Amino acid sequence: MTSPAGHRTVRRHNLALVLGCVAEAEPLSRARVADRTGLTRGTVSSLVDELIEARLLTELAVERGGTGRPAAPLQLNRAGPAGLGLELGVDRLGACVVDLTGAVRAQVVVPSEHRDTDPAAVLDALAALGEQVRTAAGLPLAGTHLAVPGIVGDRAVVRLPNLPRWTGVDAAGGIAERLGVPAGVANEADLAALAELWFGQAPADFLHVSAGIGIGAGIVLGGELFRGAGGRAGELGHVVVEPDGPACRCGGRGCLEEVVRLAEPHRTARAFGVALVGAVALMDVRTIVLGGLDPAVAEPLRAAVAAELARLDPPVAVALGDPAAGGALRGAAATVVRALVRNP
């Protein structure tokens, strides 16, 4: 038999309910929060006071005019706890701080040739970038999340095909130790997909293709990220598109990633088309978002891939990633603050 929820559990739930309500439709008065949540006004007032004390909410100046007692609107505290996103790219490192609304407050991306560098030294460099943007933003950190180009477990890297020295590295633990805040790690294509969902123009069901030095995909179904049972969903770069094609470092032959690396533009578009037709058939998504592309080739590739998928019925839209969404770096940072709003 399930035990009844204790007072502390109920209060935590209600804190999240109130904070989420304000986050969804700010600014809101306490009375409007009570109306939307179904909680009593006294309960809402107590919870709001607690959230203000925790620097998660702030109360704006009282609205004047109209009849009745003026209300002081609530909104997320732009000076409250922030999220730090870090990115380990194959040829770059990045760091980004977002406030509780997900707005970028400081960001830096630097080129970095670290394929043969000791991961500990790279973690040092990432932590230094994190400190740099933390200082620039001037906000307290709630935690950090690291985006990596490959398969990850709960904290450790499982496999980064283009950065083989990182296999088995406890990346989250290393970052947490260096920065002194809770840390997580996730696949960069997944985080880029979340950024498109939260800050871009993507619908609730779509496939985000991250096409840089490697090729990965983030799958969003019903507004939620689908990672698969072992976190391996979306390994689009290792879908076989030419069975007799070039050998791949994953052990297969003719993987999309290897074919694209060696191919001319027409063959590249054809290879993407083969992989994406299969993905559409399996997942029944009708929107493909292409991200991480060099601006010089982005639109020609989008048009060529769209042409490859044009025969599908019902049709599939192929779009370029929204530059304002911010990609994996912003997705990593926003993961931190969104988790805080869900569980203050």
GIPEVEN-V662052 format. One record per pair of residues at least 24 apart in sequence whose ideal C-beta (glycine too) atoms are under 6 Angstrom apart, sorted by sequence separation. I is the first residue (numbers start at 1). J is the second residue. If there is no record, write none. Layout:
BEGIN
I,J / I,J
END
This chain:
BEGIN
56,80 / 76,100 / 55,80 / 76,101 / 108,133 / 146,171 / 193,218 / 192,218 / 106,133 / 189,216 / 193,220 / 189,217 / 190,218 / 18,47 / 146,175 / 189,218 / 106,136 / 241,271 / 286,316 / 287,317 / 288,318 / 289,319 / 290,320 / 291,321 / 106,137 / 194,225 / 15,47 / 19,51 / 93,125 / 105,137 / 289,321 / 14,47 / 93,126 / 152,185 / 241,274 / 272,305 / 95,129 / 241,275 / 95,130 / 152,187 / 190,225 / 269,304 / 273,308 / 93,129 / 97,133 / 239,275 / 269,305 / 280,316 / 19,56 / 144,181 / 95,133 / 143,181 / 143,182 / 144,183 / 145,184 / 146,185 / 149,188 / 236,275 / 269,308 / 86,126 / 97,137 / 141,181 / 147,188 / 215,256 / 29,71 / 215,257 / 214,257 / 29,73 / 86,130 / 147,191 / 189,234 / 27,73 / 28,74 / 84,130 / 119,165 / 119,166 / 27,75 / 26,75 / 130,179 / 119,169 / 123,174 / 127,178 / 162,213 / 22,74 / 127,179 / 162,214 / 23,76 / 82,139 / 84,141 / 81,140 / 82,141 / 90,149 / 84,144 / 85,145 / 86,146 / 87,147 / 88,148 / 81,142 / 149,214 / 90,162 / 207,279 / 207,285 / 206,285 / 205,285 / 212,292 / 151,232 / 206,287 / 207,288 / 208,289 / 209,290 / 210,291 / 211,292 / 210,292 / 211,293 / 206,289 / 208,291 / 203,287 / 202,289 / 161,249 / 196,289 / 192,291 / 201,322 / 200,322 / 90,213 / 200,325 / 199,325 / 196,325 / 195,325 / 195,326 / 195,327 / 192,327 / 195,330 / 192,328 / 195,331 / 198,334 / 191,328 / 194,331 / 192,331 / 188,328 / 191,331 / 191,332 / 147,328 / 147,332 / 145,332 / 145,335 / 145,336 / 143,336 / 142,336 / 142,340 / 102,334 / 96,329 / 96,330 / 94,329 / 98,333 / 98,334 / 96,333 / 100,337 / 87,328 / 87,329 / 85,329 / 85,332 / 85,333 / 84,333 / 83,333 / 83,336 / 83,337 / 56,344 / 23,341 / 20,341 / 19,341 / 19,344 / 16,342 / 16,343 / 16,344 / 15,344
END
